[in-house]
């Protein structure tokens, strides 16, 4: 499903043919998977280690499925390569997300990507993904910029029965302010993010145990947000057991120390832990739920009031229902505690239902809603806000290896600070190959 607010994060490559269309949707979800469930490229969350781990697993499955089924895959011996490209024309009536006298523009984007997989043995393989482009603002060229999509990575799977060790380095470069609910008044927010590390999985058939370590580096692309430059160590552990063939349950924990390069925000240590279940109720319905606790411990900054440590709960409920053969309803809801942008902490409630209808084997129709309620708080003046949006779009095959899409998205934000409210309309036409 297309992101409600961000065109720059678009990574899908939809092409004609029913089977191919589903694969291309998978490509899009995989390429934005490191920010699915919506972590996005530039935030450090309380459940950082857990969410990065889950997003990485989901993205890896989608990449492999897409590469295996893609009709555009080329083989050179054991090397499999898939190339894709896309052109976007976006009309945006509020590129700086302000409440009054907004700037509008026509934004042209050219985007390309490559996915490759090289088996080095019957089970061990090397993977490479790279997708990015350039955005041209017709009326405001000061906002022109390159971008590199989440999901760009180098990875290597090493199997040493009964262990699987995954080494990976993922990277992205984005500057889309609509990605974060707390960002307003600017056309550029984001920067370079690099996530490198390894995950070790022990597979004992009905019980799978995994541990992982990754280092996250974020460097802001603009001076206004240099206070977000930071490094984080993500440590995660998970035990996943099969209770019944249709029911899995387990426990997970994550530890994330974060250090900032500047003293605007506080260095901190977050520790989270909880339980999860995955239930496949039928061929057409499934549910995944998580619940747990997270604790923040903040370091002191000389000359500033000491921020109290925070303990909070998190949960997520993700349901999928296939209403008919070609119609799927996806409803993710939850609450998360994240490190803030303008303050120490953000508490966010969200619901993002979406409907995807594949029709006539050559096209698809998507409709989505989004609602977020948040509160940013800490040693500085806090903010309470609401943000909601609606989107709709259609993609269809126009030739053997060419597809087109038309998408509309609206997002509105209200805040107790009137200067931080906005409304934003986006209309996008895209052509892919």
N, C-alpha and C positions, 0 to 999 in steps of 0.2 A: 504494500500500500504506500502510496506517495506521501511524503512528509507534508504536513499541513502548511508549514511556513517556509520551508527552505527549498529553493531550487538548486542552490550550489551543492547541496548534499545528495542530489539525485545521481544514482549510479546505475540505474537499470538500463537494459538494452532490450527493448521489446521488439520481437520480429514475428512475422506471420507464421501460422501453423500452430494448432492447439498445444502440442507438446512443447514446441519451442517457446511459445508465449509464457508458459508456466516456468520454464527454465530461466527466461529472462527476468521474470519477477524475482526469482530466487537470486539471480545475480545482483539485482538492486538491493535486496535485503542483506545479502552477504557484504556488499561493499559499504553499507552503512551500519553493519552489525555491531561494530565497536562503539557505537553510540546508540544502539537500539535500546529499547526499553529506556530507549532514549537517553543513556548517557551520551553526551555528545563530545565533540573533539576537545573541549577545553575545560572540563570541570572535574573536580576531585570530590567524590562522593564519600559519605560515611561508610557505605558498604562497597567501597571502591574495589577492593580485591575480589569480592564475590561477584560483582556485576561485570567486571572485566573478564573474569574467568568464564562466566555463563555466555557472555556475548561472543567471546572467542570460539567456544565450542559450537555455538549455533552457526556462526559465519563459516567455520571450517566445513561443516556438513553441507551447507548450501553451495559453497565454492566447488566442492568435489562433485556434487550432483549436477551442477550446471556444466562443468567441464566435461563430464562423462556423456551428457545428453546433447550438448550443443552441436548444432549442424555446422557451425562455423569453425569447429576445431580442426587444426592441421596437425599432422603427425610427421615428425622427423625421427625415425627410429622409435625409441621409447619416449621421446619428448612430445608432449601434447601442448599445443598453443592455441589460444582463442583470442582474437582481436575484436574490438568493438569501438564504435564512435557515436557521438551524438551532438547535434546542434540545437541550441535553445534560443528562443526570442521571448523575453519576459518584459511585460509592462508592469511597473511597480509604482504605485501612487504615493509611497511614503518610505523612501529608501533609508532615511535616518531615524525613523520610528519616533516622531515627535507629535505632540498634541495640536500644534498650530503651525500654519505656514509650512506644510510639508513639501519636500522636494520629490518630484516624480521623474522617472527616467525610463528609457528603453535599454534593457541590458541584453547584450549578445554574448552567448557562451559557446565556445567550441571545446569539446571534451573527447578524450580518447582513453583507451585502456587496453591492457594485455593481461592475460591469465595464463600461467604455464605450470606444468607438473612434469617432473622427471623421476620415474621410479628407478632407484639404484639397486633394488633387489626385489624379490617377490612381495615384500611388505614395507620396506623402507623407501621413503620418497622425499624429494625436494620440491617445494611449492614457491611460486613467485606471483605476486599480484601488484599491478600498478595502474592507477586510474586518476586522471586529473585533467585540468584544462585552464582556460583563461577567460575572465569576464571583462567585457568592454562596456563601459557606461557611455552612452552616446552623448548626453548633455553634461555629464559631470565626470570628465576623464580623471579627475583626482582620485576617484574611487576604483579605477581599473586595477585588476589584481589577478595573479595566478592562484590556483588552488590545487590541492592534492587530497583526494577523497579518503575518508576512513576506510579501512580494509586493504589499503596498500601495505604489502608485507612480504617478508621472506621467512619461510618456515621449513623445518626439517623434522619428519617423523621417524623415530628410531624405535624399532620393536626388539625387545629382549625379553621373550616370553618368561613370565606373564606380565611384563611391564611394557608400557608405551611411553616414550620420552619425546616430548615435543619442544623443540627449540624454535623461537620465533622472534622477529623484530618487526613491529608494526609502526607505521608512521602516517601522519596526515598534516595538511596545512590548509586551514580554512579561516575565513573572516566574515562569517555571517552572524550579525547580531540577533536575528530572530531565533537562533538556536537556543538562547537562554532567556527564560522568562523574566529574569531580573535586569536585563540589559535594555536601556532605552537611550535615545538621543544621539545615536551614532550610526554610521554606515559600515564601520569596521570594528569587529570584535572577534578575537580568536588568535591563532598563531600556529606555531609548530609544536606538534606533539609526537613523542617517540615512546614506544612501549616495548621493552626487550626483556626476555627471560625464558623460563622453561617450566613445563608442567610434567609431572610424573604420575602416570595412571597405573594402578594395579588392578587387573581384571580377574576376579575369582568367580566368574560366571554370574551368580545372583547377587554378589556384593562387589561393588567397584569403589576403590579408595583412591583419592588423588590429592596431591600436594603440589603447590606451585609457588614460584617467586618471579616477580617482574619488577623492573624499575621504570617508573614513569617520569619523563621530563617534559615540561611545558614551558615554552618561551613565547611571550606575547608579541604580536606583530606591530602593535601600536604603543606609543609612549604613555597614553592615558591608562593603559591596563598593565604596565610593567610590574605593578605590585603583585600580579598573579604568577610571575615567573617562579617556578618551584620544581622540586624533585620529590617523588614519593616512592616508597618501597612497599610493594603489594605482596602480602603473604596470605595464602589461602589454603584451607584444608576441607575436604568434603568426603563423606561416606554415603553411598547411594545403594540402597538394597531393594531387591525385587520381593515384594510381599506376595503379590499374585501376578500372573502374566499381564494383567492390565493395570496394576498398581505398583508404583515405586514410592519409597519414602526414605528420608535420610536427614542428616544433620550437616551443618557447614559453619565454618568460622573464618574470619578474616582480620588481619592486623595491618594497619596502614599508617606508618609515621610519615609526616609531610613537613618539609622545610622550605620556606620561602627565601628568595634572594634579597628581598627588601622587607622592611619592618612594618609595612602598612597592615598586613594581616598576620596572625599569630601562628607560629609553628605549632603543630598539634600531633597527637596520637589518637587514632580511632581504632576501637576494638569492637567487632560485631560478631554475633553468633545467633543461629536460629535453626529452624527445621523447615523441610519442604516435602511436598507430595506431588506426584504426577499421576493422573488418572485418565486412562483412555476408556471412556464410558461406552463407546461404540465406534463403529467405523466412521461415524459422522461427528462425534463430539469428544472433546478432550478438555482437561482442566489441569493447570499447574498453579500451585499456591505456595507462598513463602511467608514466614513470619519470624520475627526475631527482635533482638535488642542491639542498640549501638551506643557506645559511650565515647565521648570526646574529652580528651585532656588537653588543655591549652597552656602553652608556655607564656611567661610574662614578657612584656616589652617595657624597658625602662622608660619612665615618664608617662605611661598610660595606665588607666585603671585596669585592675586585674579582672579578666573574664572568668566567670564561673564555669566549672566543668559541666557538661551536659550529658544526660542520659535520655534516650528516646527509643521509640519502637518503630519498626518498619514492617511493611507487609506488601505483598503484591498478589493479585489474582488475575490469571490470564486464561481466558476461555476461548475455545474455537468451536464453532458449530457449522457444519455443512448443511445449509437449509435445503438446498437442492443440488443436483449433480454439478452445476456450474456456479453456484452461489455460496460464498463462505462469509460468515460473520466472525469477527475477531474483536474481543472486548478485554483490553488490559486496564486494570485499575490498581491503585495502591497509594502508599505513602512512603516518602523517602526523606532522609536527613542528609543534606549535602553541605560542603563548605561553600560559603558565599562568595560573591564577587565584590560587593561594596561593604560587606560586613562579615563577621566570623562564620555565621551559620545560616543556612536556608532550610526551612521545613516546608515540604511541598506535598500536597495531595493532588492526585491526577486521575482522569478517566479519558481514554482515547479509543472509543469504539470505531470500527471501520468495516465496511462491506465491500466485497470484491466479487464481481460478476464477470465470468468469462463467457462470451457469446460468439456463436457462429464459428468457433475454432480459430478465428483470426483477430479477435479483439477482446478488450476488457473494459469494464466500467468500474470506477472506484468512487466511493462516497465515505467521507470521514468526518468525525466530530472530535473536538478536543476541549477539555476544561481543566484548568489548573488553579489552585488556590495556594498561595505561599506567604510566608513571613520570614523576612531576613532580619536577623537580630545579632547582638553582640555588644561590644563596648561603644559603638557608634550608634547614631540615630537609626532605628529600624524602619522597616516598611512592610505593610500588609497590602497584598494585591490579588487581583483575579485576572485570569487571561483565558479567553475562549476563542474557538475558531471553528470554521467549517470548510471543507474542501470537496471538490468533485472533479472528476477527470475521466478521460477515455483514451485508450491506446488501440491502434489497429494496424494491421499489416497492409501495406500499399503495393509491395512487390516481393519478390522471393527473399531478398535479404534487406528489405527496407521497411521501416515502421514509422508511424507518426503518432503524436499525442497532443491533446489539448487539455489543459488543467487550469482550474480556478481555485484560489485559496483566499480566505478572509480571516484575519486575526485581530482581535480587539483586546486591549488591556486597560483595566481601571485600577486606580491606586489612591491611597489616602493622601498622597502628594500629587496634585493635579498636573504638575509639570512632567510626571512620569507615566502619564496615560497616552495611549495612541490607538489608532485604527489603521489597518494596512490591507490593501487589496493587491493581489497578484494574478495576472493572467499570462499563461505560458503556452507557447506552441513549440514542440520539439520534433526533430527528425533524426532517426537513428539508423545505423547500418552495422 
